[in-house]
């Protein structure tokens, strides 16, 4: 039986002529097929590892993508094997993720994982910093795209009403869900997700109830940056601090369970992933019908900065860009970042209007899954429905519905058949019967 090291080396040796493959992908756009191929190889390699080793790297969520599979494999490598193959690991990422912005993010994640594990090996840390990064040409291309995005965003700002922001803050601050409380905090003081959950310290300022002192930001790694900023939306500093305490207790309880929240520690990256998966639907629920463009938790910082500008108008001599940079805690010399936040214009007392968005494929799928009487599918001939039947002839009904799905180009997966109202046991029997035919 091959050893763990031999399996890893055999996989890495299988990456032949990566530079040629990258050039071909740039021309014919084979990103999805190539990603599937290499991801399948990673999964097969992990399945060959001993059981105890597989359990050891399960925490890296190895089946969610190539990046996490590589992070799991790095955990199994020794310093000699990693130093020998670090350029091949980079090539795997380049092959699977040709999009430069995605590649830059994933390179950073991979570099962090290498430096964290091999922190006592300066030669590996040096190699990781030199290898796991984009070329100067790629960075220039990304910078140009970012500049074009900033210009476009400043030309076409979206209009919001301050009444809408007041209403959302008032609703979310009283919610029993910590996800909605985070929305109220972000709109009132402009903090990032991880800052609210863990990183920043929030302190009141004597004699100024509508201003708050925030010590430490997510971007300041070397020294703790202190930002004095206004609190908007009708909240006071004391109320924001109280909400932050409630949110942090609730997040730790949800993440670790009631019995372990005092003992366990979690990294910023893991906590951010945990929160992001749960909070987006609440942001979309409260703001999705009013905002036309891309929506995320980070959007709340843009809204806060504009609200702070509107509420403090006439009390200072700064330009809007300099004001944004100050209240959001940016580097004073980084004007481009502040410009990128100028996405909205908040008008006092304006009538709140909903954005008329077309119904998307995702909306239809979500609606189809929630329907209790019938299942809706989009096949090669358009949308069609299958009624959920309740009678004694379950297998016959399943076979008839499966035939309809196949005729419309829908795969007979467990998920699709369960959506038609059939249980897992019956679906398994049906699949076994199909194999015997």
FIMAR-490050 format. One record per residue (C-alpha): x, y, z; residue number from 0; residue in one letter. Coordinates in steps of 0.001 Angstrom, whole numbers, plus 500000, padded with zeros to 6 digits. Layout:
% FIMAR-490050
((X,Y,Z),NUM,'a')
...
% end
This chain:
% FIMAR-490050
((500000,500000,500000),0,'x')
((501295,503482,499138),1,'x')
((502283,505732,501984),2,'x')
((500677,509114,502572),3,'x')
((503738,510922,501200),4,'x')
((503815,508754,498057),5,'x')
((500116,509420,497411),6,'x')
((500622,513173,497720),7,'x')
((503725,513181,495522),8,'x')
((501993,511013,492918),9,'x')
((499106,513473,492705),10,'x')
((501405,516474,492365),11,'x')
((503492,514753,489666),12,'x')
((500294,514216,487670),13,'x')
((500051,517982,487023),14,'x')
((501747,518089,483611),15,'x')
((502586,521276,481705),16,'x')
((500418,523615,483838),17,'x')
((501619,526718,481969),18,'x')
((500353,525317,478666),19,'x')
((496984,524412,480206),20,'x')
((496609,527939,481617),21,'x')
((497263,529500,478213),22,'x')
((494706,527209,476572),23,'x')
((492132,528093,479244),24,'x')
((492630,531802,478653),25,'x')
((491753,531275,474991),26,'x')
((488906,528757,475114),27,'x')
((487510,529360,478634),28,'x')
((487636,525798,479968),29,'x')
((487417,526902,483595),30,'x')
((484464,524791,484710),31,'x')
((485578,521521,483083),32,'x')
((489162,521884,484273),33,'x')
((488034,522734,487789),34,'x')
((485813,519642,487867),35,'x')
((488673,517427,486674),36,'x')
((491185,518558,489270),37,'x')
((488612,518689,492041),38,'x')
((487698,515053,491274),39,'x')
((491381,514108,491483),40,'x')
((491694,515820,494846),41,'x')
((488640,514032,496221),42,'x')
((489875,510651,494955),43,'x')
((493255,511258,496549),44,'x')
((491672,512126,499901),45,'x')
((489510,508975,499759),46,'x')
((492677,506860,499437),47,'x')
((494139,508259,502652),48,'x')
((493781,506267,505916),49,'x')
((490567,506783,507893),50,'x')
((492235,508545,510815),51,'x')
((493996,510955,508436),52,'x')
((490765,511776,506585),53,'x')
((489000,512555,509871),54,'x')
((491894,514810,510817),55,'x')
((491368,517095,507786),56,'x')
((487554,517017,507682),57,'x')
((487465,520317,509574),58,'x')
((488767,522019,506407),59,'x')
((485534,521142,504576),60,'x')
((487507,519314,501883),61,'x')
((484555,518491,499641),62,'x')
((483450,522118,499167),63,'x')
((486082,523008,496571),64,'x')
((489647,522844,495344),65,'x')
((490910,525537,497750),66,'x')
((489805,523726,500897),67,'x')
((490999,520408,499529),68,'x')
((494459,521930,499029),69,'x')
((494416,523392,502541),70,'x')
((493599,519930,503870),71,'x')
((496448,518385,501869),72,'x')
((498924,520998,503126),73,'x')
((498079,519910,506663),74,'x')
((499359,516431,505752),75,'x')
((502656,517595,504221),76,'x')
((506000,517933,505916),77,'x')
((508304,520885,505272),78,'x')
((510427,519076,502642),79,'x')
((507444,517926,500562),80,'x')
((505774,521338,500668),81,'x')
((508928,523275,499779),82,'x')
((509479,520975,496790),83,'x')
((505929,521300,495450),84,'x')
((504702,524772,496423),85,'x')
((504825,526008,492802),86,'x')
((502723,523010,491669),87,'x')
((500140,523821,494342),88,'x')
((499961,527354,492953),89,'x')
((499501,525935,489435),90,'x')
((496522,523856,490580),91,'x')
((494836,527044,491814),92,'x')
((495700,528896,488589),93,'x')
((494210,526094,486495),94,'x')
((490996,525805,488522),95,'x')
((490367,529522,489110),96,'x')
((491264,531670,486068),97,'x')
((489266,534663,487411),98,'x')
((491949,537006,488783),99,'x')
((489926,538448,491678),100,'x')
((488957,534963,492900),101,'x')
((492500,533712,492391),102,'x')
((493948,536583,494423),103,'x')
((491605,535820,497343),104,'x')
((492293,532083,497260),105,'x')
((496059,532638,496994),106,'x')
((495830,534735,500131),107,'x')
((493882,532002,501990),108,'x')
((496395,529367,500932),109,'x')
((499375,531536,501893),110,'x')
((497841,532160,505321),111,'x')
((497373,528410,505881),112,'x')
((500990,527649,504907),113,'x')
((502422,530420,507099),114,'x')
((500225,529363,510036),115,'x')
((501307,525715,509953),116,'x')
((504988,526303,509165),117,'x')
((505504,529438,511272),118,'x')
((508794,528030,512638),119,'x')
((510218,527481,509106),120,'x')
((511369,530870,507732),121,'x')
((512388,529393,504366),122,'x')
((508836,528065,503795),123,'x')
((507239,531362,504832),124,'x')
((509544,533207,502432),125,'x')
((508737,530772,499598),126,'x')
((504982,531069,500281),127,'x')
((505085,534884,500156),128,'x')
((507104,534877,496930),129,'x')
((505180,532077,495176),130,'x')
((501548,532287,496327),131,'x')
((500792,535652,494741),132,'x')
((499831,537107,491373),133,'x')
((502224,538653,488887),134,'x')
((502700,542432,488671),135,'x')
((500790,542449,485358),136,'x')
((497827,540707,486978),137,'x')
((497788,543183,489872),138,'x')
((497813,546093,487404),139,'x')
((494888,544546,485499),140,'x')
((492895,544117,488725),141,'x')
((493673,547686,489760),142,'x')
((492424,548996,486415),143,'x')
((489164,547013,486697),144,'x')
((488659,548291,490235),145,'x')
((489187,551907,489136),146,'x')
((486594,551491,486358),147,'x')
((484120,550029,488877),148,'x')
((484642,552975,491254),149,'x')
((484081,555510,488455),150,'x')
((480898,553728,487315),151,'x')
((479592,553531,490885),152,'x')
((480125,557257,491447),153,'x')
((478394,558107,488153),154,'x')
((475283,556039,488938),155,'x')
((474513,556404,492641),156,'x')
((471325,554877,494061),157,'x')
((468882,556999,496074),158,'x')
((467656,555910,499524),159,'x')
((465447,557587,502086),160,'x')
((466615,558272,505648),161,'x')
((463108,557185,506745),162,'x')
((463855,553737,505322),163,'x')
((467135,553490,507286),164,'x')
((465421,554633,510515),165,'x')
((462692,552030,509972),166,'x')
((465164,549167,509375),167,'x')
((467298,550077,512408),168,'x')
((464188,550342,514602),169,'x')
((462924,546925,513465),170,'x')
((466225,545026,513632),171,'x')
((467447,546359,517002),172,'x')
((464397,544778,518717),173,'x')
((464677,541454,516871),174,'x')
((465299,538208,518738),175,'x')
((467709,537071,515994),176,'x')
((471363,538072,516365),177,'x')
((471661,538332,512556),178,'x')
((469161,541214,512484),179,'x')
((470754,542890,515504),180,'x')
((474053,542921,513543),181,'x')
((472283,544809,510754),182,'x')
((471171,547488,513239),183,'x')
((474740,547829,514572),184,'x')
((476290,548056,511099),185,'x')
((473807,550709,509938),186,'x')
((474275,552785,513091),187,'x')
((478100,552737,513352),188,'x')
((479444,551201,510109),189,'x')
((481417,548295,511597),190,'x')
((482416,545249,509582),191,'x')
((480999,541797,510274),192,'x')
((484030,540392,512133),193,'x')
((484503,543660,514048),194,'x')
((481012,543370,515530),195,'x')
((481441,539662,516280),196,'x')
((484927,539725,517786),197,'x')
((487655,542165,516779),198,'x')
((486661,545682,517930),199,'x')
((486154,547148,521398),200,'x')
((483282,549643,521705),201,'x')
((483481,552399,524325),202,'x')
((481276,555422,525103),203,'x')
((482577,559007,524984),204,'x')
((481719,561121,528003),205,'x')
((479342,563957,527251),206,'x')
((478769,562806,523645),207,'x')
((476047,560118,523671),208,'x')
((475713,560132,519869),209,'x')
((479406,559370,519273),210,'x')
((481276,556143,519922),211,'x')
((484919,555101,520257),212,'x')
((485873,551938,518349),213,'x')
((489289,550462,519211),214,'x')
((490774,547967,516739),215,'x')
((489588,547270,513204),216,'x')
((489755,544191,510981),217,'x')
((492226,545826,508587),218,'x')
((494699,547088,511212),219,'x')
((496944,544087,511959),220,'x')
((500101,545791,513213),221,'x')
((498612,548310,515643),222,'x')
((495163,548965,517075),223,'x')
((493527,551866,515275),224,'x')
((491105,553981,517311),225,'x')
((488202,555540,515424),226,'x')
((485858,558148,516871),227,'x')
((482680,558191,514818),228,'x')
((479055,559355,514995),229,'x')
((476190,556967,515765),230,'x')
((473305,557452,513326),231,'x')
((469705,556290,513009),232,'x')
((468535,557488,516418),233,'x')
((470636,555084,518532),234,'x')
((473021,556134,521295),235,'x')
((476485,554740,521977),236,'x')
((475282,552850,525055),237,'x')
((472579,551090,523045),238,'x')
((475098,550034,520369),239,'x')
((477488,548640,523011),240,'x')
((474618,546669,524587),241,'x')
((473616,545229,521195),242,'x')
((477234,544173,520493),243,'x')
((477354,542229,523793),244,'x')
((474075,540449,523007),245,'x')
((475227,539572,519472),246,'x')
((478599,538172,520614),247,'x')
((477000,535956,523281),248,'x')
((474429,534657,520789),249,'x')
((477036,533932,518093),250,'x')
((479271,531963,520480),251,'x')
((476264,530007,521747),252,'x')
((475202,529158,518177),253,'x')
((478735,528263,517101),254,'x')
((479917,526171,520059),255,'x')
((476714,525264,521893),256,'x')
((475654,526526,525343),257,'x')
((478121,524349,527288),258,'x')
((481297,525166,525337),259,'x')
((481089,528884,524541),260,'x')
((483374,529897,527462),261,'x')
((486074,527301,526693),262,'x')
((486501,527313,522943),263,'x')
((488317,529782,520682),264,'x')
((487650,530391,516998),265,'x')
((489687,532120,514301),266,'x')
((488451,535277,512564),267,'x')
((488263,533454,509237),268,'x')
((486114,530580,510566),269,'x')
((483830,532977,512443),270,'x')
((483363,535180,509370),271,'x')
((482394,532150,507267),272,'x')
((479918,531012,509924),273,'x')
((478253,534445,510136),274,'x')
((478204,535138,506386),275,'x')
((476267,531936,505672),276,'x')
((473493,533000,508050),277,'x')
((473205,536742,507682),278,'x')
((472856,537342,503936),279,'x')
((469184,536350,503742),280,'x')
((468328,538902,506447),281,'x')
((470203,541684,504640),282,'x')
((468369,540757,501435),283,'x')
((465032,540635,503260),284,'x')
((465371,544171,504649),285,'x')
((467169,545941,501786),286,'x')
((466758,543739,498693),287,'x')
((463554,545397,497480),288,'x')
((465072,548898,497719),289,'x')
((468564,548389,496255),290,'x')
((469091,547493,492586),291,'x')
((472761,546491,492512),292,'x')
((474841,543882,494312),293,'x')
((473929,543483,497972),294,'x')
((476049,542215,500876),295,'x')
((476691,542961,504541),296,'x')
((479497,545261,503402),297,'x')
((476842,547404,501667),298,'x')
((475677,548518,505107),299,'x')
((478972,550385,505610),300,'x')
((478291,552452,502492),301,'x')
((474801,553320,503766),302,'x')
((476177,554243,507212),303,'x')
((478833,556575,505753),304,'x')
((476218,558416,503672),305,'x')
((473825,558639,506652),306,'x')
((476619,560058,508819),307,'x')
((477419,562627,506095),308,'x')
((473766,563719,505829),309,'x')
((473284,564000,509603),310,'x')
((476529,565959,510123),311,'x')
((476125,568304,507153),312,'x')
((477209,571838,507981),313,'x')
((479256,570866,511061),314,'x')
((482630,570438,509281),315,'x')
((484667,571628,506311),316,'x')
((485781,568229,504945),317,'x')
((484925,566879,501510),318,'x')
((482621,563866,501357),319,'x')
((485490,561553,500371),320,'x')
((487684,562671,503288),321,'x')
((484709,562372,505661),322,'x')
((484004,558791,504486),323,'x')
((487656,557876,504992),324,'x')
((487590,559225,508549),325,'x')
((484353,557658,509827),326,'x')
((485061,554283,508189),327,'x')
((488562,554117,509698),328,'x')
((490527,554020,506447),329,'x')
((494127,555015,505910),330,'x')
((494048,558851,505603),331,'x')
((496039,558638,502359),332,'x')
((493760,555998,500768),333,'x')
((491214,558131,498916),334,'x')
((490343,555488,496291),335,'x')
((488841,553159,498936),336,'x')
((486664,555961,500288),337,'x')
((485502,556739,496731),338,'x')
((484423,553104,496272),339,'x')
((481949,553485,499169),340,'x')
((480106,556394,497515),341,'x')
((477353,554210,496115),342,'x')
((474245,555793,497683),343,'x')
((472617,559187,498109),344,'x')
((470397,559444,501194),345,'x')
((467662,562078,500971),346,'x')
((465942,563231,504176),347,'x')
((462217,562578,504289),348,'x')
((461975,561140,500776),349,'x')
((459176,558747,499948),350,'x')
((460325,555117,500177),351,'x')
((459861,553287,496869),352,'x')
((460387,549616,496133),353,'x')
((462613,548539,493271),354,'x')
((460698,546556,490649),355,'x')
((463011,543614,490065),356,'x')
((462269,540855,487536),357,'x')
((461634,537397,488992),358,'x')
((464864,535429,488726),359,'x')
((465565,531750,488280),360,'x')
((466725,531576,491925),361,'x')
((463456,533119,493151),362,'x')
((461468,530555,491158),363,'x')
((463514,527664,492550),364,'x')
((463036,528856,496144),365,'x')
((459326,529272,495516),366,'x')
((459164,525782,493997),367,'x')
((460848,524188,497004),368,'x')
((458429,525859,499440),369,'x')
((455295,524734,497552),370,'x')
((453586,521956,499511),371,'x')
((451119,520788,496820),372,'x')
((453309,520652,493728),373,'x')
((456947,520757,492641),374,'x')
((458033,523194,489916),375,'x')
((460991,522479,487618),376,'x')
((462640,524307,484739),377,'x')
((463328,521784,481977),378,'x')
((464506,522011,478382),379,'x')
((460956,522914,477284),380,'x')
((460370,525550,479993),381,'x')
((458728,525409,483429),382,'x')
((456452,522486,484355),383,'x')
((454794,521168,487527),384,'x')
((454423,517759,489172),385,'x')
((451601,517343,491687),386,'x')
((452492,515605,494952),387,'x')
((450228,512547,495219),388,'x')
((449257,510730,498403),389,'x')
((447956,507215,497758),390,'x')
((449010,503564,498081),391,'x')
((450666,503304,494647),392,'x')
((453795,505237,495638),393,'x')
((456307,503329,493510),394,'x')
((454124,503513,490397),395,'x')
((453664,507252,490889),396,'x')
((457417,507684,491391),397,'x')
((458199,505827,488161),398,'x')
((455673,507956,486229),399,'x')
((457046,511227,487652),400,'x')
((460637,510109,486982),401,'x')
((459715,509546,483336),402,'x')
((458298,513101,483109),403,'x')
((461482,514529,484645),404,'x')
((463683,512647,482181),405,'x')
((461601,513788,479210),406,'x')
((462191,517396,480298),407,'x')
((465936,516900,480758),408,'x')
((465897,516873,484584),409,'x')
((468324,514505,486317),410,'x')
((466838,511882,488656),411,'x')
((468764,512995,491743),412,'x')
((467667,512325,495317),413,'x')
((466911,516031,495770),414,'x')
((464703,516297,492664),415,'x')
((462734,513149,493500),416,'x')
((462265,514203,497138),417,'x')
((460898,517549,495934),418,'x')
((458145,515567,494181),419,'x')
((457013,514301,497588),420,'x')
((458837,510954,497860),421,'x')
((460879,509839,500867),422,'x')
((464546,508865,500831),423,'x')
((463857,505136,501411),424,'x')
((461452,504947,498464),425,'x')
((463854,506857,496227),426,'x')
((466668,504460,497186),427,'x')
((464490,501457,496282),428,'x')
((463639,503094,492963),429,'x')
((467317,503697,492152),430,'x')
((468241,500113,493066),431,'x')
((465427,498866,490828),432,'x')
((466728,501018,487953),433,'x')
((470213,499514,488280),434,'x')
((468787,495975,488044),435,'x')
((466915,496728,484801),436,'x')
% end
